[in-house]
Amino acid sequence: MSNSLERDKRFFSVLLVLLLAYTAAVALTLPGKYPWHDEITTLRDSRQSFSHLIGTYYTHKGYILAAKLSTTMFGESWTALRLPSIVMGGLTLAAVYWLGTLLYRRSVGIVAAAYLLLHPNFLFHSTDARGYQGACLFSILAAGFIWRGLSEVKVLDCVLAAICLFLGLMMQPAGALTYPGMAVVAVILIAQSFRSRREEERTKKTKLIWLLTISFIVALVLIGPRIRAYLSWDTLLIPSRFASEADVSQTLSGGPLKTLEGWRIQLAPLISGELHTGGIVTFGWFLILAALISSWREKRLQTLLLFLSVMTPFAFFYFYNPPFLVHRYLYCTTPFAILLVVYGAFSIGEWIGQFFRAPKRRWIRRGAEGLLIASLLFSCWGPFRAEVAYSEYGSTWMVPVAELADADFMQETRLVLVDEKPLWRDQLEMLGVPEDRLDYYQPSKEGGYEPLLNRLDSNTWVVLKAYSQDPELQGALRKQGCIELRIEQGLFYLPPSDLDGDSQSSRFLRAIEYLDQNFRLDFRFEYSVAQVLKAHGKVDLAKTYEARAMEGMAKMNRWDYPRTFGAYTSALGDYALSQDKPFQAAEVYEHAFGKPDSRYFDYVSFVDKVPAEARNEVVQSWGFHPEDFSEGFISALERGQSLEDDYKAYWTFKAAQILDQNGMLGEAWPLYEYSIDHGDSLGRSAQRLFKFHVSDGDHLEAAKIYLRTVGQPTTPYRNYVDLFEALPEEDWKRVVKLEEFDARKYVQGLTDALNRDPELNANEKNFWSERIGKILEGLGFEREGQELRKAFQPEG
């Protein structure tokens, strides 16, 4: 940092306030945060000797060395293991403050640092025993040192930049994806020095060349072995579209569309009031565009440095290896994006101020800046609070399971972990599960699941990973009467005898009590317990767990945490209905509408289960967005892989009817259209749109609606009849000239529809076939008309 900043007391005052706030946030979240499996891997690796760690390749090698040093000094604990990230989190705040001041001005640095403090990913990675926070920190420092070293020709800064580049790569290789943007700006700065003819500039050019050459050699010596090892890790660098099917199955699944989730989660707090959005909305990108435009004259290179540091990681993962486009690999872009957005907000404030004269200009400008910054900070509060709330629960199933396995009443119980890889067993053993209580079962090596099922007894608990469930094994275990219990990301199958007896003799009830007393498990666990108890007749015991589960669901639903809780949203709504609270249920369902992870059943539950008076009140309230409902419903139906068209058509009509009845025909129209395109079960969607066009006098458009349903196996005969009954005679000839009209298809469809209708007797069928047949003959379709009339003539 420059001497002027070091002498500035305000710099240290603001920094002190930020660090105190950061310390309070860490203290609030750290005690209840259980380790996840990657952190357990860090624990395992940190137990190796320093010599082994230095000579061995690890993805987070720099962090593992720091964690080894921390646990050596302070003892082995999760706090000591996370201490390097905690320290680097505080340094990251200072680095963002410094970089914003260096590239723009002090106000940008202050607001950007405060904004980063509220970013939920910052809080998570600052208490995570992995190298993502370190990679982020050293990327920021490298950018600052490169800018100052090349702008002011400082040898020390160039050396420090090379060291930061190396340390960032050591912490986590994905952080190096911000380096190309820095390289581009460095080349531009060098090129600018060549355009000057003055002796002073030529001397500067010579120094720059020497400094860069030396820095490049130093960086190459330090980073070269690291790059070679990194390139050998084909799990990351082999693009999924070039790898074999076997290789793809061992990497993260998804593809570009699914893995854009990382993009949304990472940048959404910059953009809107929700952490999880259906797509990038315009506000944040508008501010970034404002930053790019306003910097064109004076701050062009500074803004280019930030913009490229944001975009190059996304471009790399999107085009080269889409499965790794997830938020933790993109976390290093967050501070650069925040600086851009904050600078854009200040730029808009300055632009607005130009329209006013002094002394109002200053106050108007500050007011506009304040409103924009306040909106940015407010947009992070909900996600920040959600992160704090979620940290009260465990983030892995292994810690409570390890403790449970060591409890006295579990002495005779063995856990059978079903998995194809030994990672989970190694980590459970790392957490202290005795070897004599843990079996490891690999279906591919054991010949499937039959050997496992044959050896089940009253002292065996089968353990599966919840996010890689095996329906075949689950079904087989349920057939044997096993009890399914969910603990975080683990699924347990217990012998039915474990639920027998009272709380003193039942292993299941004692296990639940033990977990309740020693861990803060989330609502998924409580909901699972309630379902088990209710299914086995212990309704009174289930009530407490069900109420707590619903309270937890409502809490997370309120803060809209970016995780897929669609099933629990439905459960919460159903629970509210069971308590005779239809308005609360409607609010629960409405909260999920438009979210990319909402399920079609959330919409169906709202449409079908919530009483009409409650639905109408929600629809008419300010919080209901019919566009989100329509688009979200259709999107959710499209995601349902096993849904038949008739099912989609039926529920889409019911959903459209809600909007229609509340005066929102325009918003309901896409749902009616979707229902028609998927068979229009019972034909009611086509009838509604047909009648609308008829009442509006647009008979040709009305005809087109019905002609789209001709020949569909679910089209009722009334659609065929109404096509000619409801239209004036002068429109008939215009209708049959439409490209959509096929007389033979029409006759065949009406014949099938008349035959399908069980409520029509022979005389009614004959009446309509005669009437429509004569109309067709009069329009020039004699053969088709006669065919229709003959089809339903009475015998004899």
Disulfide bonds with the S-S distance in Angstrom:
none
